[in-house]
Amino acid sequence: MSTLPPVLTIDGPGGAGKGTVSRVVAARLGWHYLDSGAIYRALAVAALRRGLELDDVEGLVETAHDLPLSFQVEGTECRVLLGAEEIGAELQSEATGAAASRVAPYPAVRAALLDKQRQFRQLPGLVADGRDMGTVVFPDAPYKIYLTASAEIRARRRLIQLKEKGLDVNLPDLAKELEERDRRDSERAVAPLKPAEDALLLDSSDLSIEQVVERILACLRTA
Ligand code: DC
């Protein structure tokens, strides 16, 4: 039996509701929260600011090792800082999501970010949100969920989310970008987007956030 703090992994494609669900579940349990996508996004932002090309693996690895990234969590809100600067809005844009998905396939880049992610595993427990949380980063996690939803619903949810943040987006472009990103994330050779063999599959297409949260908490209670 592992003596490490427990982890609940929530993986799945963009727009499935992972972020919101993970934050609410973490707040209810009083556990820590890891937004691993924000780490890949912050790396892409930092690399672009350094003037790097997104296929410059050596430069990306160096940037990953020096990344001055911190998270300030207050309830279900999370501020992301690069150095002293809050980069929340830039981090959330689809352009940054696409850039993150372009730096993510390189094994050396993923390896450089592994420890940063594992450091979040602290008592009383961790909710880890991403693509490879249950397969690669925390393969021994006792609780694993793979959260998905139909492509159309995911694009619509993302549209609402980005509009609320004041970003200028439209549904056809967003649907196309999400599809491209999912394809890139699923087809990469290392740590592709796929359910862990022992993950519980949950389709959130017809469920509210609250219903998804309740189902996940019920799984934890009965596990
Ligand atoms: O979850 P997100 O949309 O913030 O993630 C942005 C990109 O980062 C995603 O398209 C692929 C990459 N990513 C990854 O490769 N592995 C993770 N665990 C999380 C994100």
Residues whose N, C-alpha, C, O or C-beta is under 5 A from the ligand:
A	BS01	DC	G14 S36 G37 A38 Y40 G97 A100 S101 A104 G130 R131 D132 R181 D185
